[in-house]
Amino acid sequence: MSDTDSDTTYIEEDETENVNRLDLPESPSNQSAASAEVSVTLKRSATGHDISDSDSETSEGPSQLLLGRSKGKASVSKANNRTPGDLSENQTDSDKPKCQYGAKCYRKNISHRKEFRHSDEDEEGMPPTKRLKRDDTASSSASTVTSASKKKNCLELLREASPLCFLLTKVTGIPDKYNNSLAVHISEILSPCMGDLIASAQFNYMFDIPWLVQQYPGQFRTKPLLIVHGEQRQSKVALHEAAHPYPNIKLCQAKLDIMYGTHHSKMMLLLYTNGMRVVIHTANMIDRDWYQKTQGVWISPLFPKAGPGTVTDSPTSFQRDLVEYLTAYRSPSLQEWIGHVRTHDMSQAKVHIVGSVPGRHIGGAINKWGHLKLRKVLKERGPSEANVKGWPVIGQFSSVGSLGPDKDKWLCGEWLQSLSQCEGSGRKMQGESGHKTLKLIFPSKDNVRTSLEGYPAGGSIPYSIKTAKKQVYFHSFLHQWIANTRGRSRASPHIKTYCRMSPDNEHIAWFLVTSANMSKAAWGALEKNGQQLMIRSYEIGVLFLPADFVSESTRFAVSSAVDEDELHFPLPWDSQLVPYSKDDRPWLWDIPYTDLPDSHGNCWVPPS
């Protein structure tokens, strides 16, 4: 399990066995996405299908044992919803007895590290994976990562991020300097400084309702809250039970008419006394997604109430597209919010909405959704072919679905054609099957193993051995997750981003942050000789084009050297991409990893 480890068992042992190379293990039989409600975090019900095939990046991945490698007596304990590794509130390092091995202690077990002092307050005496946790106070999320003296409110953060207003979420366990700039926590987004809240709507895939309510400031916790979800059967019942103690909460179930589809969109609609905001992001509404993962957030400007005769839409058609997206739910519960969107002045929105809704789209609707919507916008307003000749498409995601055995049919065919679209051009990208035109960022086994969360981070990165064996070509496109510039190389990515970057890694022609992972379910697949686009899931993202921010601009700068007429875009990952080495393997979540321990001294053993 990933985001909610409530059923994960930690076992301390003397030794563990080695396993074969990651491309060799047999796939587990009948691996299910089954899960159940525990405590306050809602888990998925059994679906009977492969999660990565359906693009469900559920945090409730296959159950697993985390095997510790310390020399002590074996013990078993239940892992709770929090990341371990914190001192008791009443115990300081100086109160603890000193380990006889001091700074040279080889033991990585976290219980031993909590019980004994190792180097007279010298952090160098601790393993690198533990050093950043010394000041972690076991806060349920990253709201405490910065000191009060340095903390900026959300409006100040937005001014700093203007005009792009693209931020990452704050991460517990990294140096403060990376959280003090262009980073935000959910409690800050919902804070009173953003406006006097009247009502809100939360669209998401996973909800921990009591936790979500706690993220609102006290004065807003009884305001009307609409939760838009995709839960069915037992999971829907569990969600309703979780919402029952809160009379201000109403639930809206998204229709999922095509098998294996999910409600994967992540969006907030925030209505204030003086206007409205739209927030589009990549995090589930559970504690762990806002704790030690890399997530992306776009926060709109405050849209004021529209006056009589006011032109309320922007040149990017943001308002029109948002209304169309909400209308596609066909839900009476959303009619009031559609009215709010229509009656607010959204002319200052500078991004384009790229959404997906389930259906088999034909005629004029075929270009409204999925990768064909992105293709349409890039054809109308994207870069000229001359300006981006030889620029590869970059894709970064946290889940991989079944893409088919032939890379040229979907991945390097219709999908890459959409993302490589240029203004006015109808031709395919030259040499599109080559690896110079497509680079994909996906965590390797070692990226997950050495992350702040350790192997449990992989529960939020679904890619199954069964699917991987059917598309062996996919691994040759892969690059490591490295985010040293943003201090998040060890903050496992749950963000999804796509762009087109110059060969010298100094500029991008556009940037998309979205809920859509690498799957047909999310982006859509053409049927009936290209006359129909079939999409299984709800997704939503925002596209940034340079000319919408700086007139006649054709690119964003992403390197440190920025020309005066260029706007710098803060990429969430390092622009110098590092391809997988011959020994690297992509993270596969349903095979064991017992050859090397993770950052908490544990190994990963899914059920057989």
C-alpha positions as CSV (number, residue, x, y, z in Angstrom):
1,M,0.0,0.0,0.0
2,S,1.2,3.4,-0.5
3,D,-0.6,6.4,0.6
4,T,-2.3,4.7,3.5
5,D,0.0,2.0,4.9
6,S,-2.5,1.0,7.6
7,D,-2.2,-2.7,6.8
8,T,1.5,-2.7,6.1
9,T,3.6,-4.9,8.4
10,Y,7.2,-4.1,9.4
11,I,9.3,-7.2,10.3
12,E,12.8,-6.9,11.7
13,E,15.0,-9.8,10.6
14,D,18.7,-10.7,10.5
15,E,18.8,-11.4,6.8
16,T,16.8,-11.4,3.6
17,E,17.1,-13.2,0.4
18,N,18.3,-11.8,-2.9
19,V,16.0,-11.9,-5.9
20,N,16.7,-12.0,-9.6
21,R,17.1,-8.9,-11.8
22,L,13.9,-6.9,-12.0
23,D,13.1,-7.9,-15.6
24,L,13.1,-11.6,-14.7
25,P,10.6,-12.3,-11.9
26,E,7.4,-14.1,-12.7
27,S,4.3,-11.9,-12.3
28,P,2.1,-12.5,-9.3
29,S,-1.0,-14.4,-10.1
30,N,-4.3,-12.6,-10.1
31,Q,-2.9,-9.4,-8.5
32,S,-6.0,-7.3,-7.5
33,A,-6.5,-3.7,-6.7
34,A,-8.6,-4.8,-3.7
35,S,-8.6,-2.7,-0.6
36,A,-11.0,-1.8,2.2
37,E,-11.9,1.1,4.4
38,V,-9.5,1.6,7.4
39,S,-9.7,4.3,10.1
40,V,-10.2,7.6,8.4
41,T,-8.6,6.8,5.1
42,L,-10.9,5.3,2.5
43,K,-9.5,2.4,0.4
44,R,-10.4,1.0,-2.9
45,S,-12.8,-1.9,-3.3
46,A,-11.7,-4.8,-5.5
47,T,-11.9,-4.1,-9.1
48,G,-10.6,-7.3,-10.6
49,H,-8.4,-5.6,-13.1
50,D,-4.8,-4.5,-13.3
51,I,-4.5,-1.0,-11.8
52,S,-1.9,0.3,-14.1
53,D,-4.0,-0.8,-17.1
54,S,-6.9,1.3,-15.9
55,D,-4.6,4.2,-15.0
56,S,-5.6,4.0,-11.4
57,E,-2.7,5.4,-9.4
58,T,-4.4,4.2,-6.3
59,S,-2.4,4.5,-3.1
60,E,-3.9,1.3,-2.2
61,G,-1.6,-0.9,-4.2
62,P,-0.8,-4.5,-3.5
63,S,-0.4,-5.3,0.1
64,Q,3.2,-5.9,1.0
65,L,5.6,-6.8,3.8
66,L,8.4,-4.4,4.6
67,L,11.3,-6.5,5.9
68,G,13.8,-4.7,8.2
69,R,17.5,-5.8,8.2
70,S,18.5,-4.8,11.7
71,K,20.2,-7.4,14.0
72,G,17.8,-7.0,16.9
73,K,15.1,-9.4,18.0
74,A,12.3,-9.8,15.5
75,S,9.3,-7.7,16.2
76,V,6.0,-6.9,14.4
77,S,4.2,-3.6,14.5
78,K,1.4,-2.0,12.5
79,A,2.4,1.0,10.5
80,N,0.0,3.9,10.8
81,N,-1.0,6.7,8.5
82,R,2.1,8.8,9.3
83,T,5.6,8.6,8.2
84,P,7.8,7.2,11.0
85,G,11.0,8.5,12.4
86,D,10.1,11.2,14.9
87,L,11.2,11.7,18.5
88,S,8.7,11.8,21.3
89,E,7.5,15.3,22.2
90,N,9.0,14.9,25.7
91,Q,12.3,13.2,24.8
92,T,15.3,15.0,23.3
93,D,18.4,13.5,21.9
94,S,20.4,14.5,25.0
95,D,18.0,12.4,27.2
96,K,18.8,9.2,25.2
97,P,21.6,6.8,26.1
98,K,24.5,6.8,23.7
99,C,25.0,3.9,21.3
100,Q,28.2,2.0,22.1
101,Y,29.2,2.3,18.4
102,G,28.5,6.0,18.2
103,A,28.8,7.6,14.8
104,K,30.1,4.4,13.3
105,C,26.9,2.5,14.2
106,Y,25.9,0.3,11.2
107,R,22.3,-0.2,12.3
108,K,19.7,1.6,10.2
109,N,16.6,0.4,12.0
110,I,14.5,3.4,12.9
111,S,13.5,2.1,16.3
112,H,17.2,1.8,17.3
113,R,17.8,5.4,16.0
114,K,15.0,6.7,18.2
115,E,16.2,4.8,21.3
116,F,19.9,5.7,21.2
117,R,22.0,8.8,20.7
118,H,24.8,8.3,18.1
119,S,27.0,11.4,18.0
120,D,26.5,14.2,20.5
121,E,24.1,16.2,18.4
122,D,26.3,15.8,15.3
123,E,24.0,15.0,12.4
124,E,26.9,13.7,10.4
125,G,26.8,10.7,12.7
126,M,23.4,9.7,11.3
127,P,22.8,7.9,8.0
128,P,22.1,10.3,5.2
129,T,18.5,9.1,5.0
130,K,17.8,10.1,8.6
131,R,19.6,13.5,8.9
132,L,16.7,15.5,7.6
133,K,14.3,14.0,10.0
134,R,15.9,15.2,13.2
135,D,13.7,18.2,13.4
136,D,10.6,16.5,12.1
137,T,7.9,16.8,14.8
138,A,5.6,14.2,13.4
139,S,3.3,16.8,12.0
140,S,0.6,15.1,9.9
141,S,1.7,17.0,6.9
142,A,4.1,19.6,5.6
143,S,2.5,22.6,7.1
144,T,5.2,22.8,9.8
145,V,8.2,22.4,7.5
146,T,9.1,26.1,7.6
147,S,9.8,28.1,10.7
148,A,7.3,30.8,11.7
149,S,9.8,33.5,11.2
150,K,10.3,32.6,7.5
151,K,6.7,31.5,6.7
152,K,4.9,33.5,4.0
153,N,1.2,33.4,3.6
154,C,-0.4,32.0,0.4
155,L,-1.0,35.4,-1.1
156,E,2.7,36.3,-0.8
157,L,3.6,32.9,-2.3
158,L,1.3,33.6,-5.2
159,R,2.8,37.1,-5.8
160,E,6.2,35.4,-5.8
161,A,5.0,32.8,-8.3
162,S,3.2,35.4,-10.6
163,P,2.4,35.4,-13.4
164,L,2.6,31.6,-13.8
165,C,1.3,30.8,-10.4
166,F,2.7,27.2,-10.7
167,L,3.9,25.8,-7.4
168,L,5.0,22.6,-5.8
169,T,3.7,21.2,-2.5
170,K,5.8,21.5,0.6
171,V,7.7,18.5,1.6
172,T,8.7,17.4,5.1
173,G,12.3,16.2,5.3
174,I,14.0,18.6,2.9
175,P,15.9,21.8,3.7
176,D,13.7,24.8,4.4
177,K,15.0,26.8,1.5
178,Y,13.2,24.5,-0.9
179,N,9.9,25.0,0.9
180,N,10.2,28.7,1.4
181,S,9.9,29.5,-2.3
182,L,7.3,28.5,-4.9
183,A,5.9,25.8,-2.5
184,V,2.5,25.6,-0.8
185,H,0.5,23.3,1.5
186,I,-3.2,22.6,1.2
187,S,-3.9,24.4,4.5
188,E,-2.3,27.6,3.0
189,I,-4.5,27.3,-0.1
190,L,-7.6,27.2,2.1
191,S,-6.4,29.9,4.5
192,P,-8.4,33.0,5.3
193,C,-5.8,35.2,3.6
194,M,-7.0,33.9,0.2
195,G,-10.5,35.2,0.9
196,D,-13.6,34.9,3.0
197,L,-14.8,31.4,1.9
198,I,-18.5,30.9,1.2
199,A,-18.4,27.4,-0.3
200,S,-16.0,25.0,-2.0
201,A,-16.0,21.9,-4.2
202,Q,-13.2,19.3,-4.2
203,F,-12.8,17.0,-7.2
204,N,-10.5,14.1,-6.6
205,Y,-9.7,10.4,-6.8
206,M,-9.1,9.6,-3.1
207,F,-10.6,11.3,0.0
208,D,-9.8,11.2,3.7
209,I,-12.7,13.3,4.7
210,P,-11.8,14.0,8.4
211,W,-8.3,14.9,7.3
212,L,-9.6,17.2,4.6
213,V,-12.0,19.0,7.0
214,Q,-9.0,19.7,9.3
215,Q,-7.2,21.4,6.5
216,Y,-9.8,24.1,6.4
217,P,-9.4,26.9,9.0
218,G,-11.9,26.6,11.9
219,Q,-14.2,29.3,10.7
220,F,-14.6,27.6,7.3
221,R,-15.2,24.0,8.4
222,T,-18.9,24.2,8.4
223,K,-19.2,26.0,5.1
224,P,-20.9,24.0,2.3
225,L,-18.4,21.5,0.8
226,L,-19.2,19.4,-2.3
227,I,-17.0,16.3,-2.8
228,V,-16.9,15.0,-6.4
229,H,-15.7,11.4,-6.5
230,G,-15.8,8.2,-8.5
231,E,-16.4,5.7,-5.7
232,Q,-18.7,2.8,-6.4
233,R,-20.3,0.0,-4.4
234,Q,-18.7,-0.6,-1.0
235,S,-16.3,2.3,-1.4
236,K,-19.1,4.6,-2.1
237,V,-20.9,3.5,1.1
238,A,-17.7,4.0,3.1
239,L,-17.3,7.5,1.7
240,H,-20.9,8.4,2.7
241,E,-20.3,7.0,6.2
242,A,-17.2,9.1,6.5
243,A,-19.1,12.2,5.4
244,H,-22.1,11.6,7.7
245,P,-20.8,13.5,10.7
246,Y,-20.4,16.6,8.6
247,P,-23.9,18.0,7.7
248,N,-22.3,20.7,5.5
249,I,-20.7,18.1,3.1
250,K,-22.6,16.8,0.1
251,L,-21.3,14.1,-2.3
252,C,-21.5,14.0,-6.1
253,Q,-20.7,10.7,-7.8
254,A,-19.0,11.0,-11.2
255,K,-20.5,8.7,-13.8
256,L,-18.0,6.1,-15.1
257,D,-19.8,4.6,-18.0
258,I,-16.7,2.8,-19.5
259,M,-15.1,-0.2,-17.7
260,Y,-11.9,0.5,-15.7
261,G,-12.3,4.2,-15.8
262,T,-11.6,6.4,-12.8
263,H,-12.4,9.8,-11.5
264,H,-8.8,11.0,-11.5
265,S,-9.2,14.7,-11.8
266,K,-7.9,16.9,-8.9
267,M,-9.4,20.4,-8.7
268,M,-10.7,22.8,-6.1
269,L,-13.4,25.4,-6.8
270,L,-13.3,28.1,-4.0
271,L,-16.1,30.6,-3.8
272,Y,-15.5,33.8,-1.7
273,T,-17.5,36.8,-0.8
274,N,-15.4,38.8,-3.2
275,G,-14.8,36.4,-6.0
276,M,-13.7,32.8,-6.9
277,R,-10.6,30.8,-7.4
278,V,-9.8,27.6,-9.4
279,V,-7.0,25.3,-8.2
280,I,-5.8,22.5,-10.4
281,H,-3.3,20.1,-8.9
282,T,-2.0,16.5,-8.7
283,A,-2.5,15.4,-5.1
284,N,-5.1,13.1,-3.6
285,M,-7.0,14.4,-0.6
286,I,-5.1,12.3,1.9
287,D,-2.4,13.2,4.3
288,R,0.4,11.2,2.7
289,D,0.0,12.9,-0.7
290,W,0.8,16.3,1.0
291,Y,3.7,15.0,3.1
292,Q,6.8,13.7,1.3
293,K,5.8,13.6,-2.3
294,T,6.4,16.0,-5.2
295,Q,3.1,17.4,-6.3
296,G,2.2,20.3,-8.6
297,V,-0.4,23.1,-8.0
298,W,-1.7,25.8,-10.2
299,I,-3.7,28.5,-8.4
300,S,-5.8,30.9,-10.4
301,P,-6.0,34.7,-9.8
302,L,-9.0,35.8,-7.8
303,F,-11.8,36.0,-10.4
304,P,-14.2,38.8,-9.4
305,K,-18.0,38.7,-9.8
306,A,-18.8,39.8,-13.4
307,G,-20.6,43.1,-13.9
308,P,-23.3,43.7,-16.5
309,G,-22.0,43.5,-20.1
310,T,-18.5,42.3,-19.0
311,V,-16.5,40.0,-21.2
312,T,-15.9,37.2,-18.8
313,D,-13.8,34.8,-20.8
314,S,-10.1,34.9,-21.4
315,P,-8.2,34.6,-24.8
316,T,-7.4,31.1,-23.7
317,S,-11.2,30.2,-23.4
318,F,-10.6,29.1,-19.8
319,Q,-14.2,29.8,-18.7
320,R,-15.8,28.1,-21.7
321,D,-13.7,25.0,-21.3
322,L,-14.3,24.8,-17.5
323,V,-18.0,25.1,-18.1
324,E,-17.9,22.3,-20.7
325,Y,-15.8,20.1,-18.4
326,L,-18.3,20.5,-15.5
327,T,-21.3,20.1,-17.8
328,A,-19.8,16.7,-19.0
329,Y,-20.5,15.3,-15.6
330,R,-24.3,15.5,-16.3
331,S,-24.9,16.0,-12.6
332,P,-27.6,18.2,-11.0
333,S,-25.2,18.7,-8.0
334,L,-22.8,20.7,-10.2
335,Q,-25.4,23.1,-11.8
336,E,-24.9,25.6,-9.0
337,W,-21.1,25.6,-9.6
338,I,-21.5,25.9,-13.3
339,G,-23.5,29.0,-12.5
340,H,-20.8,30.4,-10.3
341,V,-18.2,29.9,-13.1
342,R,-20.4,31.6,-15.6
343,T,-21.0,34.6,-13.4
344,H,-17.4,35.4,-12.6
345,D,-15.0,37.4,-14.7
346,M,-12.3,34.9,-15.7
347,S,-10.7,37.1,-18.4
348,Q,-7.4,37.1,-16.6
349,A,-6.8,33.4,-16.8
350,K,-3.7,32.8,-18.9
351,V,-3.7,29.0,-19.1
352,H,-5.6,26.5,-21.3
353,I,-7.6,23.7,-19.8
354,V,-6.8,20.2,-21.1
355,G,-9.3,17.8,-19.7
356,S,-10.6,14.2,-20.3
357,V,-14.1,12.9,-19.7
358,P,-15.3,9.3,-20.2
359,G,-16.9,8.5,-23.5
360,R,-16.5,7.7,-27.2
361,H,-16.2,11.1,-28.6
362,I,-17.1,11.8,-32.3
363,G,-17.7,14.7,-34.6
364,G,-17.0,18.2,-33.1
365,A,-16.5,16.7,-29.6
366,I,-13.5,14.6,-30.6
367,N,-11.1,17.6,-30.3
368,K,-12.5,18.8,-26.9
369,W,-10.8,16.1,-24.8
370,G,-7.7,14.1,-24.2
371,H,-4.6,14.3,-26.3
372,L,-6.6,15.6,-29.3
373,K,-7.6,18.7,-27.2
374,L,-3.9,19.3,-26.6
375,R,-3.2,18.8,-30.3
376,K,-5.9,21.3,-31.2
377,V,-4.5,24.0,-28.9
378,L,-1.0,23.5,-30.1
379,K,-2.1,23.6,-33.8
380,E,-3.9,26.9,-33.2
381,R,-1.5,28.6,-30.8
382,G,1.6,26.4,-30.3
383,P,5.2,26.9,-31.4
384,S,6.1,27.2,-35.1
385,E,7.7,24.1,-36.6
386,A,10.9,26.1,-37.4
387,N,11.3,27.2,-33.8
388,V,11.1,23.7,-32.3
389,K,12.8,21.6,-34.9
390,G,14.7,18.8,-33.2
391,W,13.1,19.6,-29.8
392,P,12.1,16.4,-28.0
393,V,8.8,15.9,-26.2
394,I,9.3,15.2,-22.4
395,G,6.8,13.2,-20.4
396,Q,6.9,12.8,-16.6
397,F,4.3,10.7,-14.8
398,S,3.8,8.4,-11.8
399,S,1.8,5.5,-13.4
400,V,2.0,3.5,-16.6
401,G,-0.8,1.7,-18.2
402,S,-1.0,-0.8,-21.1
403,L,0.2,1.0,-24.2
404,G,0.3,-1.9,-26.6
405,P,3.1,-4.1,-28.0
406,D,3.9,-1.7,-30.9
407,K,5.4,1.7,-29.9
408,D,4.5,3.2,-33.2
409,K,0.8,2.6,-32.8
410,W,-0.1,4.7,-29.8
411,L,2.9,6.0,-27.8
412,C,5.0,7.1,-30.8
413,G,2.0,7.3,-33.0
414,E,-1.2,9.3,-32.2
415,W,0.0,10.4,-28.7
416,L,3.3,11.7,-29.8
417,Q,1.8,13.3,-32.8
418,S,-0.5,15.3,-30.6
419,L,2.3,16.4,-28.2
420,S,4.6,17.3,-31.1
421,Q,2.0,19.3,-32.9
422,C,3.1,22.7,-34.2
423,E,1.1,25.8,-35.1
424,G,-0.6,25.3,-38.4
425,S,1.2,22.0,-39.1
426,G,-0.5,18.8,-39.9
427,R,2.5,16.6,-40.4
428,K,3.9,14.1,-38.0
429,M,7.0,14.7,-36.1
430,Q,10.0,13.7,-38.1
431,G,11.7,10.6,-36.9
432,E,9.0,10.2,-34.2
433,S,9.9,6.6,-33.5
434,G,13.5,7.6,-32.5
435,H,14.5,8.1,-28.9
436,K,15.8,11.6,-29.7
437,T,12.2,12.9,-30.1
438,L,10.7,11.4,-26.9
439,K,12.1,11.3,-23.4
440,L,10.1,10.0,-20.5
441,I,10.8,10.5,-16.8
442,F,9.7,7.7,-14.5
443,P,11.2,6.6,-11.1
444,S,13.6,3.7,-11.2
445,K,13.8,1.1,-8.5
446,D,16.6,3.0,-6.8
447,N,14.7,6.3,-7.1
448,V,12.0,4.7,-5.0
449,R,14.3,2.8,-2.7
450,T,16.3,5.9,-1.6
451,S,13.3,8.2,-1.4
452,L,12.2,9.8,1.8
453,E,9.3,7.3,2.1
454,G,11.4,4.4,1.0
455,Y,9.7,1.5,-0.8
456,P,6.2,2.5,0.4
457,A,6.5,5.4,-2.0
458,G,6.2,2.8,-4.8
459,G,2.6,2.1,-3.7
460,S,1.7,5.4,-5.4
461,I,3.6,4.5,-8.6
462,P,1.7,1.7,-10.2
463,Y,3.4,-0.2,-13.0
464,S,3.0,-3.9,-13.0
465,I,5.4,-6.6,-14.2
466,K,2.6,-8.1,-16.4
467,T,2.2,-4.8,-18.2
468,A,5.9,-4.1,-18.5
469,K,6.6,-7.5,-20.1
470,K,4.1,-6.6,-22.9
471,Q,5.9,-3.3,-23.8
472,V,9.6,-3.9,-23.4
473,Y,10.3,-1.0,-25.8
474,F,9.0,1.4,-23.2
475,H,12.0,1.1,-20.9
476,S,14.4,2.4,-23.5
477,F,12.7,5.9,-23.4
478,L,13.1,6.2,-19.6
479,H,15.1,8.7,-17.5
480,Q,15.7,9.0,-13.8
481,W,13.6,11.2,-11.5
482,I,16.1,13.9,-10.5
483,A,15.0,17.2,-8.9
484,N,18.1,18.6,-7.2
485,T,17.3,22.1,-8.3
486,R,14.0,22.0,-6.3
487,G,15.4,19.8,-3.5
488,R,13.0,17.0,-4.3
489,S,15.1,14.2,-5.7
490,R,14.1,12.1,-2.7
491,A,10.5,13.3,-2.7
492,S,8.8,10.7,-4.8
493,P,6.9,12.2,-7.8
494,H,3.2,12.0,-7.9
495,I,3.1,15.1,-10.2
496,K,2.5,14.6,-13.9
497,T,4.1,17.0,-16.4
498,Y,4.7,17.2,-20.1
499,C,6.6,19.8,-22.2
500,R,8.7,20.3,-25.3
501,M,12.3,21.1,-24.5
502,S,15.2,22.4,-26.5
503,P,18.2,20.1,-27.2
504,D,20.4,22.3,-25.0
505,N,17.9,22.0,-22.1
506,E,17.6,25.8,-21.7
507,H,14.1,26.4,-23.1
508,I,10.7,24.9,-23.3
509,A,8.0,25.7,-25.9
510,W,5.1,24.9,-23.6
511,F,4.4,23.1,-20.3
512,L,1.4,21.0,-19.1
513,V,0.7,20.0,-15.5
514,T,-2.1,17.5,-15.3
515,S,-3.6,14.5,-13.4
516,A,-3.1,12.4,-16.6
517,N,-0.6,9.6,-16.3
518,M,0.9,7.6,-19.2
519,S,-2.1,5.6,-20.3
520,K,-4.7,5.4,-23.0
521,A,-7.4,5.5,-20.3
522,A,-6.3,9.0,-19.4
523,W,-5.4,10.5,-22.8
524,G,-7.7,8.5,-25.0
525,A,-7.2,6.2,-28.0
526,L,-8.5,6.6,-31.5
527,E,-11.0,4.1,-32.8
528,K,-12.9,3.6,-36.1
529,N,-10.0,4.7,-38.3
530,G,-9.5,7.9,-36.3
531,Q,-13.1,9.0,-36.3
532,Q,-13.7,8.3,-32.6
533,L,-11.7,9.0,-29.4
534,M,-12.4,6.6,-26.5
535,I,-11.5,7.9,-23.0
536,R,-12.1,5.9,-19.8
537,S,-11.3,8.4,-17.1
538,Y,-11.8,12.0,-15.9
539,E,-8.6,14.1,-15.9
540,I,-7.8,17.8,-15.8
541,G,-4.7,19.9,-16.3
542,V,-3.5,23.3,-17.4
543,L,-1.3,24.2,-20.4
544,F,1.1,27.1,-20.3
545,L,2.0,28.8,-23.6
546,P,4.7,31.6,-23.6
547,A,2.7,34.0,-25.7
548,D,-0.2,34.1,-23.2
549,F,2.2,35.5,-20.6
550,V,4.6,37.7,-22.7
551,S,3.3,39.0,-26.0
552,E,4.9,37.4,-29.0
553,S,7.1,35.2,-26.8
554,T,7.9,31.8,-28.3
555,R,9.5,30.0,-25.4
556,F,10.1,29.9,-21.6
557,A,13.6,29.8,-20.2
558,V,14.4,27.0,-17.8
559,S,18.1,27.5,-17.2
560,S,19.6,30.0,-14.8
561,A,20.6,32.4,-17.6
562,V,17.4,34.2,-18.6
563,D,17.2,36.9,-21.3
564,E,15.3,40.0,-20.2
565,D,12.5,39.3,-22.7
566,E,12.0,35.7,-21.5
567,L,9.9,34.4,-18.7
568,H,11.6,31.8,-16.5
569,F,9.5,28.6,-15.9
570,P,10.3,26.7,-12.7
571,L,10.5,23.1,-13.8
572,P,9.8,20.6,-11.0
573,W,12.6,18.3,-12.2
574,D,16.2,19.0,-13.4
575,S,16.4,19.9,-17.1
576,Q,19.5,17.9,-17.6
577,L,17.8,14.5,-18.0
578,V,19.7,11.4,-17.0
579,P,18.8,8.3,-19.0
580,Y,18.6,4.9,-17.3
581,S,21.9,3.0,-17.3
582,K,22.1,-0.6,-18.4
583,D,21.6,-1.7,-14.8
584,D,18.6,0.6,-14.0
585,R,15.1,-0.8,-14.0
586,P,11.8,1.0,-13.8
587,W,9.9,0.7,-10.5
588,L,7.5,-2.2,-10.7
589,W,5.2,-2.3,-7.7
590,D,4.2,-6.0,-7.7
591,I,7.6,-7.7,-7.5
592,P,9.8,-8.2,-4.4
593,Y,12.9,-6.0,-3.7
594,T,14.9,-7.7,-1.0
595,D,18.5,-7.3,-2.4
596,L,18.9,-3.8,-0.9
597,P,17.1,-2.1,2.0
598,D,15.3,1.2,1.5
599,S,15.9,4.5,3.3
600,H,14.3,3.0,6.4
601,G,16.2,-0.3,6.3
602,N,13.2,-2.2,4.9
603,C,12.6,-4.4,1.9
604,W,9.5,-4.8,-0.3
605,V,7.7,-8.1,-0.6
606,P,4.3,-8.1,-2.3
607,P,2.0,-11.1,-1.8
608,S,2.6,-14.0,-4.2
